[in-house]
Amino acid sequence: MRQMSLRLVEGYRNALEGGYEAIAVASSLPQLISLPPDDLSAKQAFFVDVLRNVPNATSIYGGYPDGSYVQVISAANRTVRTALAAPDGAAFAVRTIAWRDKADVISTIRFLDANGGLINEHTFEYTTFDPRARPWYRSVAQYGHPISIGPYVTGTLGVPTLTMAIPMKGNRQIVVGINIHLQTVSNLLDAREISPRARSYVIDDHDKLVAHSDPAIMSKILGSWSEDGTDGRLTNGLDGSVETVMRLRQSPRYANGEVARFDLDGEAYLAQIAPVTFSGLFKGSSVAVIVPLEDLVRQANRQLVRNLLIAATFVIGGIGASILLSRLIGRSLFQLADEARRIGDLDFAGTRTSHSWISEINTLASALAASRRAIAQFALYVPREVVRRIVNPDGSPTKATRQEVTVLFTDIRDFTTISELHTPEDVVDILSIYFELLNQIAERHGGTVVQYLGDSAFVMWNAPIQDASHVEHGCRCTLAMKAAFDELNVKNRSNGQPELITRFGLHSGQAVVGSFGAISRQQYTAMGDTINVASRLEGLNREFGTSILASAAIHSMVRDLFAFRAIGPVKVKGRAEAVEIYELVQSEDLDP
């Protein structure tokens, strides 16, 4: 019923809007400004084109302030042809009144064929019709805006009509109007698609029955208007539901489309009411669709039985298919869930992508594979624990905070000379082997490689992963790196490769750790005096001929676990106070 009412409303609007658009265009045409009989051919040609393209219109016309008038009438309707006494072959009638204010007033009616050719013409010396006395002219000329009138009985044809009129732009005393026959409106109201007993009708803002889908009732409506021409309420009793609909549409609840139920003559009915106002015209008009509830229930019962039979036919096959499909989907989804878990754990082993017969699952699998590749590449540039926190929504944030860390800086002695003696490609290969070994040892001892700075590395403990024994692990890692690099240098000497003598600086203390940088570009690192001291300790190895220099903070916390050689207080660049330093020699309880 909602769909039908909306379609009826749309059809009703289209029947009227075509005419409204035509007169809206006409209101801006310069050839309609001049008083008849000037530019009569141009006026006539335009009006004929409008009637050809707006089949719902019965006539289009223009009224002028001197009482002159031009009207083109469609002769397709039998009632209109009879009223005009149109000759055979006449498709249009053109009525003109000119020079009304002069003694030689001209009033003519011309009949044209479908191609606009002249068939016949009559001239009258006097006419009582004056457009200035008609409601459509008076309203527009007085208020200067488009109006809608109707239904009413036209003065020329004597048929019930809906009228729309609009002032000419720049001169509201010139009015263009168009008429829609009520019979045309009735043809749009067929509601039998819902039910054979369904009907629909239009009620205007004065509770007048304008049009009805029942041809018999519509004929009586037309007859009533043609006979008295004053009040359509005389026909409201032709349909007993009209009074109920008039009462229902007073409620905003039902006037805006909610289905209403009511009883009439011992039978239940449903009513759908919809407003049909457009462009500010025909305010208060409504379309009502009335359907006996029994018709809908009967149809619904038939549909229910048919649907049950169809459902019974497919239910067994559907169960089997759903079980099979659920297993296929479940297996694929479990694989994707496992893949997502491994991505969250930064486990990038394996490259197989799950395949399914369901395209959406394949799309999801492809997206996960792309995510795995992207995160795997991301993890090459950012510490893995930081990556894990970024991709895991439940992880800890990487906002910069102050905390205790152990920091190691490494550097290769005379690396500039090594770079000069080898090609850039060889240097990259040498460093790749060196840093891979360094990274493996750092991860094995719980350290995070924060940065590679040329041939140097910056390793940190207790961030981003909390480590209660970070100082011990830093010392063991440093000793393990030195031992591993010593073994690497033995191989390099035998292979003709340069030795990579590495110096280490180790310090522990407070630092600000987290993400730093611009809004659009961030870097995970640590800042503070602790970082600077570790870097300076690495550089002091050149002065003392040592490999691993540690601060007093390191010595005080693990002196029972490792062997240190005291070097003494040393002035460090950038610090006013001297720093007590030690050489880390070896572990006393475990091999590094």
C-alpha positions as MATLAB code, in Angstrom:
seq = 'MRQMSLRLVEGYRNALEGGYEAIAVASSLPQLISLPPDDLSAKQAFFVDVLRNVPNATSIYGGYPDGSYVQVISAANRTVRTALAAPDGAAFAVRTIAWRDKADVISTIRFLDANGGLINEHTFEYTTFDPRARPWYRSVAQYGHPISIGPYVTGTLGVPTLTMAIPMKGNRQIVVGINIHLQTVSNLLDAREISPRARSYVIDDHDKLVAHSDPAIMSKILGSWSEDGTDGRLTNGLDGSVETVMRLRQSPRYANGEVARFDLDGEAYLAQIAPVTFSGLFKGSSVAVIVPLEDLVRQANRQLVRNLLIAATFVIGGIGASILLSRLIGRSLFQLADEARRIGDLDFAGTRTSHSWISEINTLASALAASRRAIAQFALYVPREVVRRIVNPDGSPTKATRQEVTVLFTDIRDFTTISELHTPEDVVDILSIYFELLNQIAERHGGTVVQYLGDSAFVMWNAPIQDASHVEHGCRCTLAMKAAFDELNVKNRSNGQPELITRFGLHSGQAVVGSFGAISRQQYTAMGDTINVASRLEGLNREFGTSILASAAIHSMVRDLFAFRAIGPVKVKGRAEAVEIYELVQSEDLDP';
ca = [
       0.000    0.000    0.000;
       2.867    2.387    0.766;
       4.474    1.657   -2.585;
       1.164    2.046   -4.384;
       0.336    5.335   -2.641;
       3.788    6.692   -3.415;
       3.399    5.643   -7.046;
      -0.044    7.252   -7.275;
       1.294   10.425   -5.703;
       4.192   10.415   -8.145;
       1.861    9.897  -11.095;
      -0.435   12.673   -9.868;
       2.518   15.008   -9.442;
       3.928   14.124  -12.862;
       0.562   14.844  -14.471;
       0.600   18.310  -12.945;
       4.333   19.053  -12.919;
       4.613   18.680  -16.694;
       2.108   21.460  -17.098;
       3.721   23.595  -14.395;
       7.139   23.290  -16.024;
       5.617   24.322  -19.356;
       4.106   27.551  -17.992;
       7.305   28.227  -16.016;
       9.183   28.217  -19.335;
       6.448   30.290  -20.959;
       6.736   32.969  -18.262;
      10.207   33.916  -19.521;
       9.484   33.957  -23.303;
       9.641   37.460  -24.803;
       7.089   36.663  -27.554;
       4.382   36.270  -24.897;
       4.907   39.781  -23.525;
       3.326   41.605  -26.469;
      -0.447   42.149  -26.540;
      -2.440   40.051  -29.029;
      -2.670   40.026  -31.979;
       1.090   40.881  -32.013;
       3.371   37.821  -32.338;
       0.263   35.646  -32.548;
       1.955   33.025  -34.725;
       4.815   32.650  -32.240;
       2.401   32.414  -29.303;
       0.296   29.838  -31.119;
       3.325   27.730  -32.146;
       4.675   27.576  -28.596;
       1.310   26.670  -27.054;
       0.770   23.891  -29.651;
       4.207   22.432  -28.792;
       3.293   22.430  -25.093;
       0.074   20.445  -25.717;
       1.972   17.963  -27.869;
       4.495   17.351  -25.062;
       2.120   17.524  -22.081;
      -0.598   14.977  -22.918;
      -2.398   15.551  -19.590;
      -3.144   19.192  -20.456;
      -6.392   20.198  -22.148;
      -5.427   23.813  -22.865;
      -2.785   26.494  -22.293;
      -3.457   30.219  -22.442;
      -2.343   33.751  -21.683;
      -4.388   36.627  -20.255;
      -3.410   40.277  -20.645;
      -4.247   43.450  -18.695;
      -6.248   44.971  -21.569;
      -8.572   41.934  -21.580;
      -6.991   40.279  -24.614;
      -6.540   36.528  -24.507;
      -4.830   33.668  -26.389;
      -5.760   30.036  -25.732;
      -4.769   26.818  -27.527;
      -7.070   23.872  -26.743;
      -6.408   20.166  -27.335;
      -9.329   18.696  -29.287;
      -8.471   15.104  -28.460;
     -11.123   14.784  -25.731;
     -14.628   14.025  -27.035;
     -16.323   16.338  -24.509;
     -14.027   19.171  -25.584;
     -14.654   18.512  -29.288;
     -18.388   18.632  -28.714;
     -18.178   21.862  -26.717;
     -16.120   23.491  -29.479;
     -18.102   22.011  -32.392;
     -14.703   21.067  -33.841;
     -14.635   19.908  -37.481;
     -13.258   16.509  -38.483;
      -9.473   16.347  -38.439;
      -9.114   19.167  -35.925;
      -6.375   18.479  -33.341;
      -6.144   21.950  -31.820;
      -8.375   24.980  -31.414;
      -6.886   28.463  -31.068;
      -9.054   31.078  -29.403;
      -8.005   34.745  -29.424;
      -9.492   37.961  -28.092;
      -7.732   41.157  -29.192;
      -8.265   44.899  -28.952;
     -11.020   44.478  -26.336;
     -10.645   48.112  -25.312;
     -11.251   49.295  -28.880;
     -14.407   49.513  -30.900;
     -13.279   46.878  -33.398;
     -12.681   44.064  -30.860;
     -11.609   40.849  -32.532;
     -12.596   37.414  -31.192;
     -11.668   34.380  -33.287;
     -11.452   30.606  -32.989;
      -9.236   28.727  -35.402;
      -9.049   24.939  -35.848;
      -5.710   23.329  -36.694;
      -4.789   19.816  -37.782;
      -2.134   17.697  -36.011;
       0.644   19.414  -38.002;
      -0.590   22.896  -37.091;
      -2.198   23.579  -40.463;
      -5.327   25.753  -40.597;
      -8.614   23.863  -41.163;
     -11.228   26.487  -40.352;
     -11.586   29.914  -38.694;
     -14.542   31.801  -37.181;
     -14.641   35.462  -36.185;
     -17.019   36.910  -33.561;
     -17.832   40.581  -33.185;
     -18.404   40.417  -29.428;
     -17.524   38.059  -26.593;
     -18.572   38.042  -22.949;
     -15.494   36.068  -21.805;
     -12.977   38.315  -20.041;
      -9.817   36.653  -18.609;
      -9.453   39.462  -16.098;
     -12.606   38.245  -14.369;
     -11.401   34.676  -13.981;
     -10.042   33.505  -10.561;
      -6.700   32.369  -12.003;
      -5.971   35.824  -13.463;
      -7.146   37.832  -10.468;
      -5.125   35.789   -7.967;
      -1.862   35.915   -9.925;
      -2.201   39.585  -10.889;
      -2.920   40.514   -7.270;
      -0.280   38.444   -5.448;
       2.331   38.006   -8.181;
       3.203   34.334   -7.521;
       2.146   30.970   -9.021;
      -1.238   29.651   -7.947;
      -3.303   26.505   -8.346;
      -7.093   26.519   -8.592;
      -9.558   23.723   -8.771;
     -11.343   21.828   -9.445;
     -13.713   24.279  -11.118;
     -15.684   24.443  -14.366;
     -13.936   26.278  -17.210;
     -15.770   29.142  -18.848;
     -14.887   28.110  -22.406;
     -15.369   24.349  -22.368;
     -17.631   23.890  -19.364;
     -15.643   20.891  -18.020;
     -14.231   20.275  -14.514;
     -10.575   21.324  -14.515;
      -7.496   21.830  -12.371;
      -5.631   25.031  -13.245;
      -2.091   26.278  -12.631;
      -1.154   29.861  -13.487;
       2.033   31.930  -13.247;
       2.904   35.612  -13.856;
       5.208   36.664  -16.671;
       8.627   37.666  -15.405;
       8.808   41.422  -15.252;
       5.040   41.975  -15.615;
       2.694   40.148  -13.277;
      -0.318   41.658  -15.065;
       0.323   39.132  -17.865;
      -0.638   35.622  -16.695;
       0.042   32.241  -18.329;
      -2.112   29.285  -17.286;
      -2.648   25.623  -18.122;
      -5.644   23.327  -17.516;
      -5.691   19.633  -16.563;
      -9.009   17.801  -17.085;
     -10.213   15.879  -14.012;
     -10.745   12.802  -16.202;
      -6.987   12.744  -16.841;
      -6.319   12.727  -13.094;
      -8.768    9.858  -12.592;
      -6.863    7.683  -15.056;
      -3.823    7.824  -12.760;
      -5.589    6.376   -9.712;
      -5.978    2.705  -10.611;
      -5.291    0.749   -7.386;
      -6.396   -2.709   -8.566;
      -2.826   -4.014   -8.389;
      -3.300   -4.230   -4.634;
      -6.730   -5.810   -4.718;
      -9.713   -5.979   -7.124;
     -11.756   -4.059   -4.535;
      -9.070   -1.475   -3.762;
      -9.780    2.109   -4.743;
      -8.020    5.434   -4.534;
      -9.061    9.031   -4.813;
      -7.880   12.632   -4.430;
      -9.288   15.076   -1.859;
      -8.411   18.773   -2.011;
      -7.775   21.191    0.849;
     -11.515   21.952    1.143;
     -12.399   18.247    1.583;
     -13.795   18.062   -1.943;
     -13.589   14.773   -3.805;
     -11.535   15.740   -6.860;
     -11.007   12.406   -8.639;
     -11.735    8.711   -8.055;
     -10.324    5.452   -9.463;
     -13.821    3.970   -9.945;
     -14.976    5.092  -13.445;
     -18.635    5.103  -12.388;
     -17.967    7.347   -9.403;
     -15.659    9.535  -11.505;
     -18.419   10.005  -14.099;
     -20.780   11.178  -11.356;
     -18.089   13.547  -10.046;
     -17.633   15.016  -13.515;
     -21.385   15.235  -14.004;
     -21.858   16.952  -10.673;
     -19.193   19.547  -11.470;
     -20.528   20.093  -14.959;
     -24.063   20.572  -13.685;
     -23.561   22.880  -10.730;
     -19.880   23.849  -11.076;
     -19.627   24.894   -7.479;
     -19.179   22.261   -4.801;
     -17.640   18.789   -5.150;
     -18.753   17.899   -1.634;
     -22.070   16.792   -3.157;
     -20.279   13.671   -4.453;
     -18.450   12.765   -1.217;
     -21.295   10.387   -0.322;
     -20.546    8.251   -3.413;
     -17.795    6.500   -1.411;
     -18.528    5.825    2.264;
     -14.814    5.897    3.161;
     -14.359    9.559    2.177;
     -15.749   10.940    5.442;
     -13.450    8.643    7.447;
     -10.414    9.629    5.374;
     -11.235   13.307    5.809;
     -11.262   12.764    9.572;
      -8.075   10.651    9.580;
      -6.016   13.150    7.658;
      -6.567   15.735   10.382;
      -4.059   13.700   12.411;
      -0.393   14.275   11.440;
       0.204   10.600   12.206;
      -2.010    9.418    9.349;
      -1.686   12.453    7.076;
       2.038   11.703    6.637;
       1.668    8.094    5.544;
       0.999    5.768    8.501;
      -1.502    3.058    7.614;
      -4.859    3.456    9.391;
      -7.420    0.733   10.085;
     -11.157    1.432   10.284;
     -14.484   -0.375    9.974;
     -17.078    0.469    7.355;
     -20.401   -1.340    6.875;
     -19.231   -4.226    9.062;
     -15.958   -4.762    7.158;
     -12.410   -3.818    8.127;
     -10.396   -1.552    5.812;
      -6.867   -0.208    5.652;
      -6.215    3.346    4.479;
      -2.988    4.953    3.308;
      -3.012    8.755    2.977;
      -0.235   10.753    1.337;
       0.101   14.503    0.655;
       0.582   15.542   -2.991;
       1.706   19.154   -2.714;
       4.521   20.168   -5.088;
       6.260   23.493   -5.774;
       3.948   25.107   -3.218;
       0.857   24.305   -5.323;
      -2.284   22.327   -4.423;
      -1.542   22.664   -0.714;
      -3.703   20.393    1.381;
      -4.461   17.881   -1.372;
      -4.082   14.198   -0.504;
      -4.193   10.834   -2.258;
      -5.934    8.048   -0.320;
      -5.652    4.314   -1.039;
      -8.418    2.183    0.529;
      -8.178   -1.630    0.625;
     -10.471   -4.186    2.340;
      -8.398   -6.015    4.956;
      -9.921   -9.344    3.934;
      -8.446   -8.989    0.445;
      -4.963   -8.518    1.866;
      -5.348  -11.377    4.360;
      -6.617  -13.737    1.665;
      -3.750  -12.842   -0.593;
      -1.276  -13.148    2.277;
      -2.631  -16.599    3.158;
      -2.216  -17.787   -0.418;
       1.284  -16.387   -0.470;
       2.034  -18.051    2.873;
       0.964  -21.512    1.648;
       2.984  -21.138   -1.523;
       6.026  -19.965    0.401;
       5.745  -22.894    2.826;
       5.685  -25.344   -0.062;
       8.703  -23.706   -1.642;
      10.505  -23.632    1.702;
       9.764  -27.311    2.311;
      11.238  -28.145   -1.079;
      14.483  -26.387   -0.371;
      14.910  -26.887    3.365;
      16.590  -30.306    3.220;
      18.977  -29.270    0.494;
      19.531  -25.988    2.277;
      20.534  -27.717    5.500;
      23.081  -29.862    3.714;
      24.415  -26.948    1.737;
      24.638  -24.772    4.832;
      26.577  -27.443    6.735;
      29.023  -27.810    3.867;
      29.295  -24.081    3.437;
      29.762  -23.494    7.158;
      32.621  -25.989    7.229;
      34.270  -24.353    4.237;
      33.833  -20.914    5.742;
      34.822  -22.053    9.245;
      38.028  -23.704    8.087;
      39.004  -20.653    6.068;
      38.137  -18.267    8.887;
      40.115  -20.288   11.427;
      43.111  -20.126    9.089;
      42.678  -16.386    8.693;
      42.300  -15.953   12.463;
      45.534  -17.871   13.018;
      47.217  -15.777   10.363;
      46.027  -12.586   12.076;
      47.304  -13.865   15.445;
      50.727  -14.636   13.984;
      50.879  -11.198   12.376;
      50.067   -9.663   15.765;
      52.933  -11.703   17.258;
      55.222  -10.561   14.404;
      55.615  -14.167   13.305;
      56.228  -13.862    9.577;
      57.262  -17.452    8.902;
      55.577  -18.958    5.836;
      54.105  -17.188    2.825;
      51.101  -19.404    1.927;
      47.801  -17.565    1.429;
      44.559  -19.363    2.318;
      42.324  -20.150   -0.658;
      38.553  -20.417   -0.485;
      35.681  -20.756   -2.928;
      34.194  -17.658   -1.317;
      35.497  -14.491   -2.937;
      35.048  -12.363    0.198;
      37.282  -14.718    2.201;
      39.884  -14.634   -0.580;
      39.737  -10.855   -0.467;
      40.268  -10.923    3.298;
      43.143  -13.396    2.913;
      44.789  -11.157    0.323;
      44.382   -8.176    2.644;
      45.991  -10.119    5.519;
      48.853  -11.194    3.262;
      49.401   -7.579    2.243;
      49.300   -6.556    5.921;
      51.842   -9.242    6.799;
      54.211   -8.039    4.096;
      53.774   -4.408    5.114;
      54.275   -5.082    8.846;
      57.245   -7.368    8.131;
      58.884   -4.547    6.176;
      57.949   -2.093    8.897;
      59.616   -4.306   11.510;
      62.910   -4.046    9.614;
      63.069   -0.319   10.367;
      61.473   -0.079   13.802;
      62.168   -2.151   16.947;
      59.961   -5.230   16.872;
      58.383   -4.576   20.274;
      57.433   -1.068   19.147;
      55.859   -2.545   16.019;
      54.007   -5.070   18.163;
      52.558   -2.286   20.308;
      51.520   -0.262   17.258;
      49.689   -3.116   15.514;
      48.167   -4.457   18.752;
      45.253   -2.214   19.873;
      45.612   -3.536   23.433;
      49.339   -2.814   23.583;
      51.031   -0.064   25.589;
      51.405    3.330   23.924;
      54.824    4.578   22.763;
      54.383    8.034   24.300;
      57.706    9.442   25.529;
      58.231    8.815   29.268;
      61.146    8.992   31.701;
      62.543    5.625   32.838;
      65.716    3.730   33.774;
      67.582    2.248   30.793;
      70.901    0.641   29.991;
      72.457    1.984   26.788;
      75.191    0.575   24.562;
      76.928    2.428   21.721;
      79.221    0.618   19.294;
      81.623    1.892   16.639;
      84.088    0.311   14.211;
      87.668    1.580   14.442;
      89.074    3.240   11.297;
      85.945    2.528    9.318;
      86.577    5.590    7.137;
      89.829    4.007    5.954;
      88.038    0.713    5.276;
      85.441    2.560    3.203;
      88.147    4.249    1.126;
      89.809    0.907    0.311;
      86.603   -0.853   -0.814;
      83.780   -0.172   -3.215;
      80.446    1.033   -1.767;
      78.874   -2.309   -2.670;
      81.584   -4.203   -0.739;
      81.176   -1.871    2.242;
      77.411   -2.549    2.285;
      78.020   -6.323    2.187;
      80.596   -6.138    5.000;
      78.287   -4.048    7.210;
      75.278   -6.266    6.482;
      77.102   -9.330    7.864;
      78.387   -7.307   10.814;
      75.019   -5.803   11.769;
      73.172   -9.112   11.319;
      75.524  -10.676   13.871;
      75.136   -7.676   16.185;
      71.320   -7.763   15.931;
      71.114  -11.502   16.669;
      73.255  -11.165   19.800;
      71.282   -8.096   20.993;
      67.933   -9.882   20.602;
      69.298  -13.007   22.304;
      70.205  -10.897   25.349;
      66.909   -8.965   25.458;
      68.265   -5.781   23.906;
      66.579   -3.554   21.323;
      68.614   -2.115   18.455;
      67.187    1.397   18.328;
      69.300    2.816   15.519;
      72.116    2.127   13.086;
      74.219    5.256   12.657;
      76.565    4.575    9.749;
      78.938    1.918   11.135;
      77.675    2.520   14.699;
      74.756    0.975   16.564;
      72.581    2.179   19.464;
      71.240   -0.678   21.652;
      68.961   -0.257   24.679;
      67.634   -2.442   27.531;
      64.542   -2.059   29.765;
      62.675   -0.317   26.928;
      60.400   -0.917   25.218;
      60.415   -4.317   27.018;
      60.651   -4.099   30.800;
      63.751   -5.943   32.124;
      64.599   -6.006   35.837;
      68.157   -7.266   35.060;
      68.815   -4.838   32.228;
      72.298   -3.844   33.462;
      73.446   -7.479   33.689;
      71.980   -8.311   30.291;
      73.658   -5.263   28.766;
      77.049   -6.341   30.074;
      76.638   -9.950   28.928;
      75.501   -8.797   25.504;
      78.494   -6.461   25.149;
      80.973   -9.217   26.065;
      79.179  -11.630   23.712;
      79.380   -9.108   20.860;
      83.115   -8.572   21.420;
      83.743  -12.320   21.398;
      81.642  -12.786   18.261;
      83.351   -9.917   16.432;
      86.767  -11.339   17.382;
      85.749  -14.640   15.730;
      84.428  -12.767   12.699;
      87.725  -10.911   12.343;
      89.610  -14.225   12.316;
      87.478  -15.325    9.343;
      87.853  -11.948    7.653;
      91.656  -12.118    7.887;
      91.656  -15.578    6.306;
      89.305  -14.393    3.508;
      91.153  -11.160    2.810;
      88.353   -9.071    4.289;
      89.032   -6.105    6.597;
      88.955   -6.557   10.344;
      86.106   -4.803   12.119;
      87.610   -3.818   15.473;
      84.630   -2.657   17.545;
      84.600   -0.268   20.501;
      81.761   -0.224   23.056;
      80.391    2.389   25.476;
      78.001    1.201   28.213;
      76.032    3.335   30.650;
      72.833    3.089   32.740;
      70.562    5.829   34.028;
      67.410    7.889   33.511;
      66.314    8.792   29.955;
      63.171    9.899   28.154;
      62.085    7.011   25.936;
      59.347    6.916   23.302;
      58.257    8.369   19.988;
      59.755   11.706   18.942;
      59.501   13.850   15.827;
      56.980   15.723   13.733;
      53.263   14.944   13.610;
      53.665   13.262   10.215;
      56.970   11.497   10.929;
      57.922    9.806   14.228;
      60.968    7.883   15.467;
      61.282    5.592   18.467;
      64.423    6.517   20.435;
      65.755    7.707   23.791;
      67.083   11.111   24.811;
      68.914   12.541   27.770;
      72.275   12.712   29.515;
      72.425    8.918   29.861;
      72.461    8.536   26.088;
      75.117   11.205   25.635;
      77.402    9.657   28.303;
      77.202    6.196   26.682;
      78.153    7.706   23.333;
      81.092    9.605   24.871;
      82.322    6.432   26.650;
      82.448    4.626   23.319;
      84.623    7.442   21.917;
      87.019    7.362   24.928;
      88.166    3.861   23.948;
      90.481    5.571   21.431;
      92.332    7.385   24.239;
      92.790    4.392   26.528;
      93.260    1.652   23.936;
      90.325   -0.270   25.359;
      87.372   -2.070   23.797;
      84.590   -1.786   26.381;
      84.212    1.197   28.682;
      81.458    1.262   31.295;
      80.295    3.958   33.690;
      80.343    3.885   37.469;
      76.582    3.280   37.368;
      77.184    0.018   35.517;
      80.047   -0.963   37.823;
      78.099   -0.327   41.028;
      75.200   -2.590   40.009;
      77.029   -5.633   38.543;
      80.535   -5.521   40.015;
      79.883   -8.865   41.715;
      79.047  -10.513   38.385;
      81.706   -9.133   36.060;
      85.357   -8.156   36.165;
      86.145   -4.470   35.756;
      89.400   -2.546   35.553;
      89.221    0.898   37.082;
      90.481    3.691   34.867;
      89.502    6.661   36.997;
      87.599    9.883   36.603;
      87.676   11.266   33.094;
      86.485   14.598   31.748;
      83.719   13.891   29.208;
      82.894   16.347   26.470;
      79.704   18.217   27.211;
      79.731   17.565   30.986;
      81.121   19.821   33.706;
      81.803   16.940   36.108;
      84.258   14.115   35.483;
      82.894   10.621   34.909;
      84.269    7.613   36.742;
      84.892    4.914   34.107;
      85.816    1.260   34.092;
      86.872   -1.271   31.493;
      84.564   -4.289   31.350;
      86.868   -7.285   31.071;
      84.985  -10.542   31.521;
      82.246  -12.376   33.449;
      83.355  -14.128   36.577;
      80.557  -16.682   36.878;
      79.414  -17.446   33.295;
      80.932  -17.463   29.866;
      79.635  -14.600   27.816;
];
